[in-house]
Amino acid sequence: MSNSTILVVEDETAIRDMIGMSLEQANFRWFPAASVEEARSRLVNDAPDLMLLDWMLPGTSGLDFVRQLRRDESMRDLPVIMLTARDAEEDMIRSLESGVDDYLTKPFSTRELIARIKTVLRRVGGGDQAPITIGPLTLEPSSHRVRVGEEEIALGPTEFRLLLFFMRHPERVFSREQLLDQVWGRNVYIDNRTVDVHIRRLRKALEPRQAEGLIQTVRGAGYRFSTQL
Ligand code: CA
């Protein structure tokens, strides 16, 4: 985790340098970018492990940039922490829904920033990297590949994490609250229905391979990953 490379996309030099210094103190490598255009070339050339992305940037906004990245196969799973001066609840939900892994509202402490980075890196990369096979499904944590039989299926970052969590804890029922804690893992207010939205997307991705029945609704309790009907 230390020695991970962080891309800092922030147009305000003072904030960028302050973040960079804290990253160095925490033994991270980092690269600066002052705009989305610069960030694009950094992403290709420096292959960062995580991106800190300011919401308010000249030209393309941070939020639009994340949406573009999430449609890009090679960048879909890049962990992103959004830096924002906005704290309206709706903005947070929009950014989380757009595939941001976490967010920090300015002004934030550098301690808080480093803690959040470590948490996100642990969540996306941590744990056992060995492939998991259950029934027809195989998931490779290291390459983020999911196969049903021989066929690979495409999942969004949240659906991937959800499936990873389920496959690490098969045959157990989890409430929506538990799934929010374990898979989203943050303290912001997110509606429980967000879980349902991502469960639906996960099932939809599994459906063409007739594997959607693995994600089961347990009435009044939550969801379960099970190979038994
Ligand atoms: Ca800015």
py3Dmol code that shows the C-alpha trace and the ligand (Angstrom):
import py3Dmol

protein = """\
ATOM      1  CA  MET A   1       0.000   0.000   0.000  1.00  0.00           C
ATOM      2  CA  SER A   2       2.757   2.459   0.763  1.00  0.00           C
ATOM      3  CA  ASN A   3       4.621   3.268  -2.435  1.00  0.00           C
ATOM      4  CA  SER A   4       1.265   3.329  -4.156  1.00  0.00           C
ATOM      5  CA  THR A   5       1.103   6.097  -6.729  1.00  0.00           C
ATOM      6  CA  ILE A   6      -1.481   8.830  -6.373  1.00  0.00           C
ATOM      7  CA  LEU A   7      -2.520  11.244  -9.093  1.00  0.00           C
ATOM      8  CA  VAL A   8      -3.572  14.621  -7.660  1.00  0.00           C
ATOM      9  CA  VAL A   9      -5.861  16.538 -10.014  1.00  0.00           C
ATOM     10  CA  GLU A  10      -6.298  20.016  -8.575  1.00  0.00           C
ATOM     11  CA  ASP A  11      -5.981  23.405 -10.271  1.00  0.00           C
ATOM     12  CA  GLU A  12      -5.129  25.325  -7.099  1.00  0.00           C
ATOM     13  CA  THR A  13      -1.368  25.135  -6.722  1.00  0.00           C
ATOM     14  CA  ALA A  14      -1.318  25.712  -2.961  1.00  0.00           C
ATOM     15  CA  ILE A  15      -3.765  22.900  -2.250  1.00  0.00           C
ATOM     16  CA  ARG A  16      -2.012  20.587  -4.700  1.00  0.00           C
ATOM     17  CA  ASP A  17       1.368  21.159  -3.071  1.00  0.00           C
ATOM     18  CA  MET A  18      -0.061  20.730   0.403  1.00  0.00           C
ATOM     19  CA  ILE A  19      -1.576  17.408  -0.623  1.00  0.00           C
ATOM     20  CA  GLY A  20       1.646  16.361  -2.324  1.00  0.00           C
ATOM     21  CA  MET A  21       3.677  17.031   0.805  1.00  0.00           C
ATOM     22  CA  SER A  22       1.345  14.978   2.967  1.00  0.00           C
ATOM     23  CA  LEU A  23       1.464  12.147   0.447  1.00  0.00           C
ATOM     24  CA  GLU A  24       5.260  12.144   0.510  1.00  0.00           C
ATOM     25  CA  GLN A  25       5.269  12.095   4.288  1.00  0.00           C
ATOM     26  CA  ALA A  26       3.003   9.056   4.153  1.00  0.00           C
ATOM     27  CA  ASN A  27       5.376   7.360   1.668  1.00  0.00           C
ATOM     28  CA  PHE A  28       3.159   7.649  -1.366  1.00  0.00           C
ATOM     29  CA  ARG A  29       4.488   8.513  -4.794  1.00  0.00           C
ATOM     30  CA  TRP A  30       2.452  11.195  -6.477  1.00  0.00           C
ATOM     31  CA  PHE A  31       2.004  13.155  -9.674  1.00  0.00           C
ATOM     32  CA  PRO A  32       0.268  16.504 -10.100  1.00  0.00           C
ATOM     33  CA  ALA A  33      -2.229  17.492 -12.778  1.00  0.00           C
ATOM     34  CA  ALA A  34      -3.919  20.880 -13.019  1.00  0.00           C
ATOM     35  CA  SER A  35      -6.650  19.890 -15.436  1.00  0.00           C
ATOM     36  CA  VAL A  36      -8.521  16.922 -16.845  1.00  0.00           C
ATOM     37  CA  GLU A  37      -6.383  17.082 -19.989  1.00  0.00           C
ATOM     38  CA  GLU A  38      -3.186  16.758 -17.952  1.00  0.00           C
ATOM     39  CA  ALA A  39      -4.781  14.031 -15.858  1.00  0.00           C
ATOM     40  CA  ARG A  40      -5.520  11.998 -18.986  1.00  0.00           C
ATOM     41  CA  SER A  41      -1.907  11.839 -20.043  1.00  0.00           C
ATOM     42  CA  ARG A  42      -0.804  11.082 -16.466  1.00  0.00           C
ATOM     43  CA  LEU A  43      -3.253   8.202 -16.282  1.00  0.00           C
ATOM     44  CA  VAL A  44      -1.788   6.691 -19.420  1.00  0.00           C
ATOM     45  CA  ASN A  45       1.884   7.376 -18.691  1.00  0.00           C
ATOM     46  CA  ASP A  46       2.129   6.971 -14.921  1.00  0.00           C
ATOM     47  CA  ALA A  47      -0.535   4.342 -14.177  1.00  0.00           C
ATOM     48  CA  PRO A  48      -1.520   5.671 -10.744  1.00  0.00           C
ATOM     49  CA  ASP A  49      -3.180   3.397  -8.177  1.00  0.00           C
ATOM     50  CA  LEU A  50      -5.646   6.061  -7.088  1.00  0.00           C
ATOM     51  CA  MET A  51      -6.750   9.494  -8.214  1.00  0.00           C
ATOM     52  CA  LEU A  52      -7.623  12.460  -5.993  1.00  0.00           C
ATOM     53  CA  LEU A  53      -9.874  14.561  -8.135  1.00  0.00           C
ATOM     54  CA  ASP A  54     -11.050  18.097  -7.509  1.00  0.00           C
ATOM     55  CA  TRP A  55     -14.688  18.662  -8.401  1.00  0.00           C
ATOM     56  CA  MET A  56     -14.210  22.245  -9.636  1.00  0.00           C
ATOM     57  CA  LEU A  57     -11.668  22.297 -12.436  1.00  0.00           C
ATOM     58  CA  PRO A  58     -11.257  24.617 -15.413  1.00  0.00           C
ATOM     59  CA  GLY A  59     -12.938  23.105 -18.465  1.00  0.00           C
ATOM     60  CA  THR A  60     -14.216  19.607 -17.789  1.00  0.00           C
ATOM     61  CA  SER A  61     -15.446  19.160 -14.195  1.00  0.00           C
ATOM     62  CA  GLY A  62     -14.197  16.370 -11.967  1.00  0.00           C
ATOM     63  CA  LEU A  63     -17.614  14.775 -11.960  1.00  0.00           C
ATOM     64  CA  ASP A  64     -17.841  14.674 -15.774  1.00  0.00           C
ATOM     65  CA  PHE A  65     -14.335  13.259 -15.904  1.00  0.00           C
ATOM     66  CA  VAL A  66     -15.266  10.388 -13.581  1.00  0.00           C
ATOM     67  CA  ARG A  67     -18.299   9.594 -15.695  1.00  0.00           C
ATOM     68  CA  GLN A  68     -16.100   9.436 -18.789  1.00  0.00           C
ATOM     69  CA  LEU A  69     -13.572   7.213 -17.035  1.00  0.00           C
ATOM     70  CA  ARG A  70     -16.229   4.781 -15.846  1.00  0.00           C
ATOM     71  CA  ARG A  71     -17.268   4.192 -19.453  1.00  0.00           C
ATOM     72  CA  ASP A  72     -13.670   3.439 -20.392  1.00  0.00           C
ATOM     73  CA  GLU A  73     -12.844  -0.257 -20.030  1.00  0.00           C
ATOM     74  CA  SER A  74      -9.251   0.338 -18.967  1.00  0.00           C
ATOM     75  CA  MET A  75     -10.047   3.070 -16.429  1.00  0.00           C
ATOM     76  CA  ARG A  76     -13.302   1.733 -15.083  1.00  0.00           C
ATOM     77  CA  ASP A  77     -11.856   0.379 -11.867  1.00  0.00           C
ATOM     78  CA  LEU A  78      -9.436   3.180 -11.009  1.00  0.00           C
ATOM     79  CA  PRO A  79     -10.180   4.240  -7.415  1.00  0.00           C
ATOM     80  CA  VAL A  80     -11.216   7.884  -7.250  1.00  0.00           C
ATOM     81  CA  ILE A  81     -11.602  10.145  -4.228  1.00  0.00           C
ATOM     82  CA  MET A  82     -13.405  13.361  -5.059  1.00  0.00           C
ATOM     83  CA  LEU A  83     -12.356  16.627  -3.427  1.00  0.00           C
ATOM     84  CA  THR A  84     -15.227  19.023  -3.222  1.00  0.00           C
ATOM     85  CA  ALA A  85     -16.142  22.345  -1.726  1.00  0.00           C
ATOM     86  CA  ARG A  86     -19.743  21.361  -2.029  1.00  0.00           C
ATOM     87  CA  ASP A  87     -21.391  19.507   0.754  1.00  0.00           C
ATOM     88  CA  ALA A  88     -24.962  19.417  -0.448  1.00  0.00           C
ATOM     89  CA  GLU A  89     -26.253  15.927   0.082  1.00  0.00           C
ATOM     90  CA  GLU A  90     -27.508  15.646  -3.459  1.00  0.00           C
ATOM     91  CA  ASP A  91     -24.056  16.422  -4.838  1.00  0.00           C
ATOM     92  CA  MET A  92     -22.532  13.708  -2.700  1.00  0.00           C
ATOM     93  CA  ILE A  93     -25.037  11.167  -3.846  1.00  0.00           C
ATOM     94  CA  ARG A  94     -24.518  12.173  -7.456  1.00  0.00           C
ATOM     95  CA  SER A  95     -20.781  11.778  -7.153  1.00  0.00           C
ATOM     96  CA  LEU A  96     -21.063   8.421  -5.398  1.00  0.00           C
ATOM     97  CA  GLU A  97     -23.540   7.221  -7.983  1.00  0.00           C
ATOM     98  CA  SER A  98     -21.182   8.281 -10.742  1.00  0.00           C
ATOM     99  CA  GLY A  99     -18.653   5.794  -9.443  1.00  0.00           C
ATOM    100  CA  VAL A 100     -16.553   7.797  -7.013  1.00  0.00           C
ATOM    101  CA  ASP A 101     -15.138   5.615  -4.228  1.00  0.00           C
ATOM    102  CA  ASP A 102     -15.142   8.317  -1.577  1.00  0.00           C
ATOM    103  CA  TYR A 103     -15.162  12.088  -1.281  1.00  0.00           C
ATOM    104  CA  LEU A 104     -13.727  14.756   1.009  1.00  0.00           C
ATOM    105  CA  THR A 105     -15.233  18.169   1.564  1.00  0.00           C
ATOM    106  CA  LYS A 106     -12.794  21.090   1.691  1.00  0.00           C
ATOM    107  CA  PRO A 107     -11.287  22.110   3.967  1.00  0.00           C
ATOM    108  CA  PHE A 108     -10.095  18.690   5.106  1.00  0.00           C
ATOM    109  CA  SER A 109      -7.188  17.693   7.327  1.00  0.00           C
ATOM    110  CA  THR A 110      -4.278  15.916   5.688  1.00  0.00           C
ATOM    111  CA  ARG A 111      -4.605  13.170   8.303  1.00  0.00           C
ATOM    112  CA  GLU A 112      -8.155  12.583   7.197  1.00  0.00           C
ATOM    113  CA  LEU A 113      -7.046  12.565   3.567  1.00  0.00           C
ATOM    114  CA  ILE A 114      -4.333   9.948   4.141  1.00  0.00           C
ATOM    115  CA  ALA A 115      -6.717   7.805   6.191  1.00  0.00           C
ATOM    116  CA  ARG A 116      -9.318   7.853   3.404  1.00  0.00           C
ATOM    117  CA  ILE A 117      -6.727   6.993   0.755  1.00  0.00           C
ATOM    118  CA  LYS A 118      -5.533   4.016   2.782  1.00  0.00           C
ATOM    119  CA  THR A 119      -9.085   2.833   3.347  1.00  0.00           C
ATOM    120  CA  VAL A 120      -9.960   2.981  -0.342  1.00  0.00           C
ATOM    121  CA  LEU A 121      -6.725   1.254  -1.376  1.00  0.00           C
ATOM    122  CA  ARG A 122      -7.318  -1.464   1.197  1.00  0.00           C
ATOM    123  CA  ARG A 123     -10.867  -1.936   0.016  1.00  0.00           C
ATOM    124  CA  VAL A 124     -10.088  -2.169  -3.686  1.00  0.00           C
ATOM    125  CA  GLY A 125      -6.778  -3.964  -3.586  1.00  0.00           C
ATOM    126  CA  GLY A 126      -6.591  -5.516  -0.182  1.00  0.00           C
ATOM    127  CA  GLY A 127      -7.332  -9.003   0.911  1.00  0.00           C
ATOM    128  CA  ASP A 128      -6.680 -12.260  -0.790  1.00  0.00           C
ATOM    129  CA  GLN A 129      -5.944 -11.912  -4.496  1.00  0.00           C
ATOM    130  CA  ALA A 130      -6.519 -15.591  -5.291  1.00  0.00           C
ATOM    131  CA  PRO A 131      -9.292 -16.284  -7.818  1.00  0.00           C
ATOM    132  CA  ILE A 132     -12.577 -17.424  -6.282  1.00  0.00           C
ATOM    133  CA  THR A 133     -14.737 -19.999  -8.037  1.00  0.00           C
ATOM    134  CA  ILE A 134     -18.237 -20.779  -6.837  1.00  0.00           C
ATOM    135  CA  GLY A 135     -20.618 -22.707  -9.027  1.00  0.00           C
ATOM    136  CA  PRO A 136     -20.321 -21.374 -12.589  1.00  0.00           C
ATOM    137  CA  LEU A 137     -18.729 -18.085 -11.463  1.00  0.00           C
ATOM    138  CA  THR A 138     -15.032 -17.279 -11.297  1.00  0.00           C
ATOM    139  CA  LEU A 139     -13.812 -13.934 -10.011  1.00  0.00           C
ATOM    140  CA  GLU A 140     -10.190 -12.807 -10.150  1.00  0.00           C
ATOM    141  CA  PRO A 141      -9.593 -10.010  -7.611  1.00  0.00           C
ATOM    142  CA  SER A 142      -6.213  -9.058  -9.080  1.00  0.00           C
ATOM    143  CA  SER A 143      -7.375  -8.528 -12.667  1.00  0.00           C
ATOM    144  CA  HIS A 144     -11.009  -7.647 -11.840  1.00  0.00           C
ATOM    145  CA  ARG A 145     -12.191 -10.285 -14.276  1.00  0.00           C
ATOM    146  CA  VAL A 146     -15.429 -12.168 -13.787  1.00  0.00           C
ATOM    147  CA  ARG A 147     -16.357 -15.216 -15.828  1.00  0.00           C
ATOM    148  CA  VAL A 148     -19.438 -17.354 -16.014  1.00  0.00           C
ATOM    149  CA  GLY A 149     -18.145 -20.637 -17.368  1.00  0.00           C
ATOM    150  CA  GLU A 150     -15.700 -19.553 -20.057  1.00  0.00           C
ATOM    151  CA  GLU A 151     -17.380 -16.267 -20.823  1.00  0.00           C
ATOM    152  CA  GLU A 152     -16.229 -13.020 -19.335  1.00  0.00           C
ATOM    153  CA  ILE A 153     -18.839 -10.565 -18.153  1.00  0.00           C
ATOM    154  CA  ALA A 154     -18.453  -6.817 -17.712  1.00  0.00           C
ATOM    155  CA  LEU A 155     -19.301  -5.290 -14.335  1.00  0.00           C
ATOM    156  CA  GLY A 156     -19.164  -1.719 -13.062  1.00  0.00           C
ATOM    157  CA  PRO A 157     -16.833  -1.011 -10.116  1.00  0.00           C
ATOM    158  CA  THR A 158     -19.563  -1.149  -7.492  1.00  0.00           C
ATOM    159  CA  GLU A 159     -21.098  -4.338  -8.877  1.00  0.00           C
ATOM    160  CA  PHE A 160     -17.631  -5.889  -8.936  1.00  0.00           C
ATOM    161  CA  ARG A 161     -17.034  -5.063  -5.264  1.00  0.00           C
ATOM    162  CA  LEU A 162     -20.501  -6.272  -4.369  1.00  0.00           C
ATOM    163  CA  LEU A 163     -19.924  -9.591  -6.123  1.00  0.00           C
ATOM    164  CA  LEU A 164     -16.466  -9.922  -4.563  1.00  0.00           C
ATOM    165  CA  PHE A 165     -17.963  -9.424  -1.123  1.00  0.00           C
ATOM    166  CA  PHE A 166     -20.718 -11.963  -1.786  1.00  0.00           C
ATOM    167  CA  MET A 167     -18.285 -14.538  -3.127  1.00  0.00           C
ATOM    168  CA  ARG A 168     -16.058 -14.136  -0.095  1.00  0.00           C
ATOM    169  CA  HIS A 169     -19.108 -14.703   2.122  1.00  0.00           C
ATOM    170  CA  PRO A 170     -21.330 -17.215   0.315  1.00  0.00           C
ATOM    171  CA  GLU A 171     -24.515 -18.680   1.760  1.00  0.00           C
ATOM    172  CA  ARG A 172     -24.957 -15.837   4.238  1.00  0.00           C
ATOM    173  CA  VAL A 173     -27.713 -13.275   4.373  1.00  0.00           C
ATOM    174  CA  PHE A 174     -26.698  -9.615   4.589  1.00  0.00           C
ATOM    175  CA  SER A 175     -29.013  -6.717   5.257  1.00  0.00           C
ATOM    176  CA  ARG A 176     -28.825  -3.625   3.076  1.00  0.00           C
ATOM    177  CA  GLU A 177     -27.186  -1.763   5.970  1.00  0.00           C
ATOM    178  CA  GLN A 178     -24.520  -4.461   6.293  1.00  0.00           C
ATOM    179  CA  LEU A 179     -23.842  -4.368   2.573  1.00  0.00           C
ATOM    180  CA  LEU A 180     -23.522  -0.572   2.641  1.00  0.00           C
ATOM    181  CA  ASP A 181     -21.020  -0.838   5.501  1.00  0.00           C
ATOM    182  CA  GLN A 182     -19.019  -3.642   3.943  1.00  0.00           C
ATOM    183  CA  VAL A 183     -19.055  -2.737   0.276  1.00  0.00           C
ATOM    184  CA  TRP A 184     -19.395   1.050   0.252  1.00  0.00           C
ATOM    185  CA  GLY A 185     -17.628   1.301   3.589  1.00  0.00           C
ATOM    186  CA  ARG A 186     -18.116   4.928   4.423  1.00  0.00           C
ATOM    187  CA  ASN A 187     -20.027   7.009   6.846  1.00  0.00           C
ATOM    188  CA  VAL A 188     -21.986   9.200   4.488  1.00  0.00           C
ATOM    189  CA  TYR A 189     -25.704   8.935   4.200  1.00  0.00           C
ATOM    190  CA  ILE A 190     -26.644   6.718   1.289  1.00  0.00           C
ATOM    191  CA  ASP A 191     -30.151   5.520   0.849  1.00  0.00           C
ATOM    192  CA  ASN A 192     -30.598   1.771   1.336  1.00  0.00           C
ATOM    193  CA  ARG A 193     -32.239   1.688  -2.054  1.00  0.00           C
ATOM    194  CA  THR A 194     -28.825   2.333  -3.587  1.00  0.00           C
ATOM    195  CA  VAL A 195     -28.046  -1.287  -2.671  1.00  0.00           C
ATOM    196  CA  ASP A 196     -31.106  -2.463  -4.597  1.00  0.00           C
ATOM    197  CA  VAL A 197     -30.023  -0.472  -7.639  1.00  0.00           C
ATOM    198  CA  HIS A 198     -26.620  -2.160  -7.732  1.00  0.00           C
ATOM    199  CA  ILE A 199     -28.076  -5.601  -6.999  1.00  0.00           C
ATOM    200  CA  ARG A 200     -30.335  -5.117 -10.010  1.00  0.00           C
ATOM    201  CA  ARG A 201     -27.370  -4.157 -12.205  1.00  0.00           C
ATOM    202  CA  LEU A 202     -25.393  -7.146 -10.965  1.00  0.00           C
ATOM    203  CA  ARG A 203     -28.252  -9.530 -11.740  1.00  0.00           C
ATOM    204  CA  LYS A 204     -28.705  -7.960 -15.137  1.00  0.00           C
ATOM    205  CA  ALA A 205     -25.052  -8.581 -15.950  1.00  0.00           C
ATOM    206  CA  LEU A 206     -25.389 -12.211 -14.865  1.00  0.00           C
ATOM    207  CA  GLU A 207     -28.717 -12.748 -16.580  1.00  0.00           C
ATOM    208  CA  PRO A 208     -27.511 -13.490 -20.142  1.00  0.00           C
ATOM    209  CA  ARG A 209     -25.517 -16.405 -18.676  1.00  0.00           C
ATOM    210  CA  GLN A 210     -28.451 -17.597 -16.554  1.00  0.00           C
ATOM    211  CA  ALA A 211     -26.479 -16.912 -13.384  1.00  0.00           C
ATOM    212  CA  GLU A 212     -28.673 -14.172 -11.906  1.00  0.00           C
ATOM    213  CA  GLY A 213     -30.271 -16.688  -9.504  1.00  0.00           C
ATOM    214  CA  LEU A 214     -27.025 -16.749  -7.510  1.00  0.00           C
ATOM    215  CA  ILE A 215     -27.965 -13.356  -6.056  1.00  0.00           C
ATOM    216  CA  GLN A 216     -31.013 -14.128  -3.973  1.00  0.00           C
ATOM    217  CA  THR A 217     -33.462 -11.839  -2.233  1.00  0.00           C
ATOM    218  CA  VAL A 218     -34.320 -12.965   1.277  1.00  0.00           C
ATOM    219  CA  ARG A 219     -37.582 -11.306   2.132  1.00  0.00           C
ATOM    220  CA  GLY A 220     -37.480  -9.070   5.157  1.00  0.00           C
ATOM    221  CA  ALA A 221     -33.761  -9.764   5.625  1.00  0.00           C
ATOM    222  CA  GLY A 222     -31.673  -8.705   2.642  1.00  0.00           C
ATOM    223  CA  TYR A 223     -29.582 -10.530   0.063  1.00  0.00           C
ATOM    224  CA  ARG A 224     -27.648 -13.758  -0.131  1.00  0.00           C
ATOM    225  CA  PHE A 225     -25.170 -15.258  -2.584  1.00  0.00           C
ATOM    226  CA  SER A 226     -26.011 -18.929  -2.893  1.00  0.00           C
ATOM    227  CA  THR A 227     -25.659 -21.804  -5.326  1.00  0.00           C
ATOM    228  CA  GLN A 228     -28.658 -23.492  -3.713  1.00  0.00           C
ATOM    229  CA  LEU A 229     -32.135 -22.598  -4.872  1.00  0.00           C
TER     230      LEU A 229
END
"""
ligand_1 = """\
1
CA
Ca -10.529 23.718 -8.088
"""
view = py3Dmol.view(width=600, height=400)
view.addModel(protein, "pdb")
view.setStyle({"model": 0}, {"cartoon": {"style": "trace"}})
view.addModel(ligand_1, "xyz")
view.setStyle({"model": 1}, {"stick": {}})
view.zoomTo()
view.show()
